[in-house]
Amino acid sequence: MYRKFGKRVIGVFLSLCGLIVCCIPMLIIAVLIKLDSKGPVFFKQKRLGKDQKEFMIYKFRTMCNHAYEMGGVATRSNDARITKVGYILRRTSLDELPQMFNIINGTMAIIGPRPILKVEFEDYKNSKRYCRRYDALPGMFCTVDIEYRSSSDRDLQFNMDADYVDQMSFGLDVKTFFSIIAPVVMGKNVYKEEVDKDKK
């Protein structure tokens, strides 16, 4: 019942509440983005969603305009394409707030495997285990965010995603949601370089 109906109903309700509560902060963020650099407020990109169908994801723009075309995804904190405001948004995950619109339109959930580019899954598309991650809606946050966030490698991420889909429940979603608060607030493990540095 939770997988089929409850998760979606709760997600839409919380997202609507979130937009009401965050409307002023989101407006302030939008203004700061426009003042900080040229380009649109929102970053839009096609990602792989449930059943490996592409959808348009929405985020606050954190890099200079057309940054992806210039060098792909930012993987280091000192990437010159990241704007001043964008650096803060990435650290705090505030750039993810527009994804509440994705939750409302049914392309995402609050908790679920993080959506990636189609090309990023190309080398793994024949793995039945890894394809399991596409049996659920992608999420704003996932279990890998609890400890690793963006610093995990693909095998670790996809295995944890498959485990999540197998074990998905209301209790797991609640536990995951509250467990990611500390890492997000502390701005931990946004980039792989930071984890590698801590290991030395």
C-alpha positions as a printed NumPy array, in Angstrom:
array([[  0.   ,   0.   ,   0.   ],
       [  2.802,   2.438,   0.877],
       [  4.737,   1.719,  -2.327],
       [  1.71 ,   2.151,  -4.567],
       [ -0.138,   5.039,  -2.913],
       [  1.199,   6.204,   0.443],
       [  4.658,   7.278,  -0.713],
       [  3.217,   9.416,  -3.518],
       [  0.507,  11.03 ,  -1.371],
       [  2.936,  11.867,   1.433],
       [  5.503,  13.189,  -1.043],
       [  3.052,  15.546,  -2.75 ],
       [  1.662,  16.773,   0.57 ],
       [  5.096,  17.484,   2.041],
       [  6.261,  19.154,  -1.184],
       [  3.26 ,  21.474,  -1.238],
       [  3.937,  22.353,   2.4  ],
       [  7.615,  22.792,   1.58 ],
       [  6.893,  25.2  ,  -1.276],
       [  4.653,  27.27 ,   0.975],
       [  7.282,  27.417,   3.732],
       [ 10.212,  27.937,   1.357],
       [  8.602,  30.312,  -1.143],
       [ 10.296,  33.405,   0.348],
       [ 13.737,  31.74 ,   0.77 ],
       [ 13.472,  30.384,  -2.78 ],
       [ 12.652,  33.861,  -4.078],
       [ 15.684,  35.252,  -2.248],
       [ 17.877,  32.501,  -3.711],
       [ 16.569,  33.298,  -7.192],
       [ 17.445,  36.979,  -6.777],
       [ 20.939,  36.144,  -5.49 ],
       [ 21.572,  33.826,  -8.447],
       [ 20.611,  36.578, -10.901],
       [ 22.795,  39.12 ,  -9.11 ],
       [ 25.746,  36.744,  -8.917],
       [ 26.015,  35.676, -12.559],
       [ 24.405,  35.861, -15.972],
       [ 22.   ,  33.114, -16.952],
       [ 18.695,  31.572, -15.887],
       [ 17.728,  30.964, -12.273],
       [ 16.886,  27.336, -12.875],
       [ 19.01 ,  24.544, -14.294],
       [ 17.014,  22.036, -16.351],
       [ 18.357,  18.735, -17.619],
       [ 17.021,  15.381, -18.79 ],
       [ 17.701,  12.542, -16.355],
       [ 16.756,   8.865, -16.228],
       [ 13.661,   8.234, -14.122],
       [ 11.412,   5.324, -13.269],
       [ 11.508,   2.51 , -15.841],
       [ 14.51 ,   4.297, -17.398],
       [ 12.279,   6.94 , -18.959],
       [ 13.845,  10.373, -19.266],
       [ 12.314,  13.364, -17.502],
       [ 13.255,  16.997, -16.973],
       [ 14.786,  17.717, -13.581],
       [ 14.751,  21.197, -12.023],
       [ 17.434,  22.672,  -9.779],
       [ 18.74 ,  26.107,  -8.915],
       [ 21.633,  26.955, -11.221],
       [ 24.956,  26.654,  -9.376],
       [ 27.397,  27.058, -12.26 ],
       [ 27.968,  29.659, -14.942],
       [ 25.62 ,  29.612, -17.908],
       [ 26.244,  26.7  , -20.332],
       [ 28.731,  25.199, -17.862],
       [ 27.765,  21.598, -18.607],
       [ 28.531,  22.034, -22.302],
       [ 31.954,  23.387, -21.34 ],
       [ 33.043,  20.53 , -19.146],
       [ 30.315,  18.214, -17.896],
       [ 29.432,  17.678, -14.246],
       [ 31.403,  19.561, -11.588],
       [ 33.359,  17.012,  -9.525],
       [ 35.71 ,  19.27 ,  -7.547],
       [ 35.029,  22.11 ,  -5.128],
       [ 37.502,  24.38 ,  -6.929],
       [ 35.768,  24.053, -10.318],
       [ 35.917,  27.579, -11.746],
       [ 32.468,  27.167, -13.291],
       [ 30.765,  27.071,  -9.879],
       [ 29.433,  30.503,  -8.938],
       [ 29.837,  32.073,  -5.498],
       [ 26.17 ,  31.564,  -4.696],
       [ 26.286,  28.139,  -6.307],
       [ 29.058,  27.024,  -3.966],
       [ 26.825,  27.691,  -0.961],
       [ 23.783,  26.121,  -2.59 ],
       [ 25.69 ,  22.92 ,  -3.331],
       [ 27.096,  22.695,   0.2  ],
       [ 23.653,  23.01 ,   1.745],
       [ 21.722,  21.13 ,  -0.986],
       [ 19.487,  24.185,  -1.346],
       [ 19.937,  23.851,  -5.103],
       [ 17.682,  20.78 ,  -4.855],
       [ 14.611,  22.714,  -3.627],
       [ 13.03 ,  23.132,  -7.106],
       [ 12.786,  19.354,  -7.287],
       [  9.678,  19.698,  -5.142],
       [  8.008,  20.594,  -8.457],
       [  9.241,  17.258,  -9.819],
       [  7.687,  15.49 ,  -6.852],
       [  4.364,  17.205,  -7.429],
       [  4.317,  16.368, -11.15 ],
       [  5.05 ,  12.719, -10.387],
       [  8.549,  12.357, -11.841],
       [ 10.366,  12.199,  -8.487],
       [  9.912,  11.294,  -4.822],
       [ 11.431,  12.718,  -1.647],
       [ 13.457,   9.549,  -1.035],
       [ 14.653,   7.361,  -3.883],
       [ 17.685,   6.622,  -6.097],
       [ 19.311,   9.857,  -7.239],
       [ 18.563,  10.551, -10.921],
       [ 21.565,  10.501, -13.249],
       [ 22.192,  11.214, -16.913],
       [ 21.377,   8.512, -19.448],
       [ 25.01 ,   8.392, -20.57 ],
       [ 26.14 ,   7.757, -16.977],
       [ 24.218,   4.485, -16.893],
       [ 25.279,   3.301, -20.346],
       [ 28.044,   1.009, -19.035],
       [ 25.696,  -0.551, -16.456],
       [ 22.474,  -1.001, -18.461],
       [ 22.989,  -4.765, -18.838],
       [ 23.221,  -5.317, -15.086],
       [ 19.928,  -6.703, -13.826],
       [ 20.932,  -5.799, -10.278],
       [ 21.689,  -2.161, -11.07 ],
       [ 18.597,  -1.785, -13.261],
       [ 16.605,  -2.483, -10.105],
       [ 17.143,   1.17 ,  -9.128],
       [ 14.742,   2.146, -11.907],
       [ 11.844,   0.217, -10.4  ],
       [ 11.17 ,   3.238,  -8.191],
       [ 10.847,   6.967,  -8.712],
       [ 14.156,   8.826,  -8.333],
       [ 14.459,  10.937,  -5.204],
       [ 15.699,  14.299,  -3.96 ],
       [ 17.669,  12.269,  -1.435],
       [ 18.676,   8.632,  -1.116],
       [ 20.344,   6.267,   1.331],
       [ 23.786,   6.979,  -0.14 ],
       [ 23.408,  10.601,   1.027],
       [ 23.551,   9.527,   4.667],
       [ 27.298,   8.951,   4.521],
       [ 28.629,   9.555,   1.025],
       [ 26.435,  12.1  ,  -0.798],
       [ 28.038,  12.92 ,  -4.163],
       [ 31.36 ,  11.31 ,  -3.261],
       [ 30.331,   7.667,  -3.794],
       [ 31.463,   5.682,  -6.813],
       [ 28.877,   4.235,  -9.179],
       [ 29.069,   0.62 ,  -7.967],
       [ 28.479,   1.648,  -4.355],
       [ 25.683,   4.029,  -5.325],
       [ 23.885,   1.536,  -7.564],
       [ 24.151,  -1.283,  -5.018],
       [ 22.722,   0.94 ,  -2.289],
       [ 19.983,   2.074,  -4.661],
       [ 19.055,  -1.536,  -5.466],
       [ 19.011,  -2.358,  -1.744],
       [ 16.755,   0.63 ,  -1.125],
       [ 14.233,  -0.457,  -3.764],
       [ 14.194,  -3.992,  -2.327],
       [ 13.63 ,  -2.716,   1.218],
       [ 11.504,   0.365,   0.507],
       [  9.088,   1.144,   3.332],
       [  7.648,   4.061,   5.268],
       [ 10.031,   3.365,   8.144],
       [ 13.097,   3.329,   5.884],
       [ 12.066,   6.592,   4.219],
       [ 11.559,   8.313,   7.575],
       [ 14.901,   7.012,   8.862],
       [ 16.696,   8.1  ,   5.674],
       [ 15.12 ,  11.567,   5.71 ],
       [ 16.176,  12.35 ,   9.26 ],
       [ 19.599,  10.712,   8.836],
       [ 20.601,  13.006,   5.974],
       [ 19.883,  16.229,   7.857],
       [ 23.241,  16.322,   9.669],
       [ 25.437,  15.616,   6.589],
       [ 23.545,  18.253,   4.592],
       [ 23.696,  20.903,   7.329],
       [ 27.401,  20.226,   7.849],
       [ 28.062,  20.317,   4.093],
       [ 29.916,  17.001,   4.187],
       [ 31.075,  14.896,   1.222],
       [ 29.769,  17.077,  -1.562],
       [ 32.797,  16.121,  -3.666],
       [ 34.834,  12.897,  -3.867],
       [ 38.076,  14.803,  -3.278],
       [ 36.939,  15.587,   0.267],
       [ 36.45 ,  11.933,   1.15 ],
       [ 39.815,  11.026,  -0.345],
       [ 41.432,  13.792,   1.701],
       [ 39.826,  12.532,   4.932],
       [ 41.153,   9.033,   4.277],
       [ 44.753,  10.23 ,   4.117]])
